[in-house]
């Protein structure tokens, strides 16, 4: 009976943490690339929704089709890197090579994005977090 109560209490606590974490993530607070972050300063201006760049669906479809194999390769490299870090004694040379390969693949994806003018702010200006919320070209500072 006592063991069952502890299991139920543990499940309730786990679900509460999941719900709270989801709410916090949705709210957008906290450090990191996905939240609003605390590292904003001169030159780090978010675009307003009024300046949103519309991307043609045809361009996005072409971009996705052309980069499918590259995106698959990038995901595979990320998985390999994660597995390397999980080893008891990670190989530093292998990690460095995987990181270099990932940068090379991401550069290829970025070139295709520029080709189809798919980027935040248009004309090759993408956000720091990839294709997430973009930064405006503030010309040195907005604050």
C-alpha positions as CSV (number, residue, x, y, z in Angstrom):
1,X,0.0,0.0,0.0
2,X,2.8,2.4,0.9
3,X,4.7,1.5,-2.2
4,X,1.6,2.2,-4.4
5,X,1.1,5.6,-2.8
6,X,4.8,6.5,-3.5
7,X,4.4,5.4,-7.2
8,X,1.2,7.5,-7.6
9,X,2.8,10.5,-5.9
10,X,5.9,10.1,-8.2
11,X,3.7,10.0,-11.3
12,X,1.7,13.1,-10.2
13,X,5.0,15.0,-9.5
14,X,6.4,14.0,-12.9
15,X,3.3,15.1,-14.7
16,X,3.3,18.4,-12.8
17,X,6.9,19.0,-13.9
18,X,6.1,18.2,-17.5
19,X,3.1,20.6,-17.5
20,X,5.1,23.3,-15.8
21,X,8.0,22.9,-18.2
22,X,5.7,23.1,-21.2
23,X,4.1,26.2,-19.9
24,X,7.5,27.8,-19.3
25,X,8.7,26.8,-22.8
26,X,5.5,28.2,-24.4
27,X,5.9,31.5,-22.4
28,X,9.3,32.0,-24.1
29,X,11.3,33.0,-21.0
30,X,14.8,31.9,-20.1
31,X,18.2,31.7,-21.5
32,X,19.1,30.1,-24.8
33,X,18.2,30.3,-28.4
34,X,14.6,29.3,-28.2
35,X,13.5,31.8,-25.5
36,X,13.5,35.5,-25.6
37,X,16.7,35.3,-23.6
38,X,18.5,37.7,-21.4
39,X,21.3,38.5,-23.7
40,X,19.6,41.2,-25.8
41,X,21.5,44.4,-26.3
42,X,22.5,46.9,-28.9
43,X,22.2,45.4,-32.3
44,X,20.1,42.4,-31.1
45,X,16.7,43.7,-32.2
46,X,13.8,41.4,-32.8
47,X,11.8,42.2,-35.9
48,X,8.3,43.2,-35.3
49,X,5.6,41.1,-36.9
50,X,4.9,44.1,-39.2
51,X,8.3,43.4,-41.0
52,X,7.7,39.7,-41.4
53,X,9.2,38.4,-44.6
54,X,6.7,36.3,-46.6
55,X,8.3,33.1,-48.1
56,X,6.6,31.7,-51.2
57,X,5.4,28.2,-50.7
58,X,6.9,27.1,-54.0
59,X,10.4,28.4,-52.8
60,X,10.0,26.6,-49.5
61,X,9.0,23.3,-51.3
62,X,12.0,23.5,-53.6
63,X,14.3,24.3,-50.6
64,X,12.9,21.3,-48.6
65,X,13.2,19.0,-51.6
66,X,16.7,20.1,-52.4
67,X,18.0,19.9,-48.8
68,X,16.3,16.7,-47.7
69,X,19.4,14.6,-48.0
70,X,21.5,17.3,-46.4
71,X,19.1,17.6,-43.5
72,X,19.1,13.8,-43.0
73,X,22.9,13.9,-43.0
74,X,22.9,16.7,-40.4
75,X,20.5,14.7,-38.2
76,X,22.7,11.6,-38.5
77,X,25.8,13.6,-37.6
78,X,24.0,15.0,-34.5
79,X,23.1,11.5,-33.5
80,X,26.6,10.2,-34.0
81,X,27.9,13.2,-31.9
82,X,25.5,12.5,-29.1
83,X,26.5,8.8,-29.1
84,X,30.2,9.8,-29.0
85,X,29.6,12.1,-26.0
86,X,27.7,9.3,-24.3
87,X,30.7,7.0,-24.4
88,X,32.6,6.4,-21.2
89,X,35.7,7.8,-22.9
90,X,34.7,10.0,-25.8
91,X,37.1,10.4,-28.7
92,X,38.0,14.1,-29.0
93,X,39.3,13.7,-32.5
94,X,36.0,12.0,-33.6
95,X,34.0,14.8,-31.9
96,X,36.0,17.5,-33.6
97,X,35.5,15.8,-37.0
98,X,31.8,15.4,-36.5
99,X,31.4,19.0,-35.5
100,X,33.4,20.1,-38.6
101,X,31.2,17.8,-40.8
102,X,28.0,19.3,-39.2
103,X,29.3,22.9,-40.0
104,X,30.0,21.9,-43.6
105,X,26.5,20.4,-44.0
106,X,24.9,23.4,-42.4
107,X,26.9,25.7,-44.7
108,X,25.5,23.8,-47.7
109,X,22.0,24.1,-46.4
110,X,22.5,27.8,-45.9
111,X,23.7,28.2,-49.5
112,X,20.5,26.6,-50.7
113,X,18.5,28.8,-48.5
114,X,20.2,31.9,-49.9
115,X,19.5,30.5,-53.4
116,X,15.8,30.5,-52.7
117,X,15.9,33.6,-50.5
118,X,14.6,31.7,-47.5
119,X,15.9,33.3,-44.4
120,X,14.7,35.6,-41.7
121,X,14.8,39.2,-42.9
122,X,15.3,38.1,-46.5
123,X,18.4,38.5,-48.6
124,X,20.3,35.9,-46.7
125,X,19.8,37.4,-43.2
126,X,18.8,34.5,-41.0
127,X,18.3,34.5,-37.2
128,X,21.0,33.2,-34.9
129,X,18.8,30.2,-34.1
130,X,18.4,29.0,-37.7
131,X,15.0,29.5,-39.1
132,X,13.4,30.7,-35.9
133,X,12.5,34.2,-34.9
134,X,14.7,36.6,-36.8
135,X,16.7,39.6,-35.9
136,X,16.4,42.8,-37.8
137,X,19.3,44.5,-39.5
138,X,19.3,47.4,-37.0
139,X,22.4,49.1,-38.2
140,X,24.1,49.0,-34.9
141,X,21.4,49.2,-32.3
142,X,17.8,49.8,-31.6
143,X,17.7,50.3,-27.8
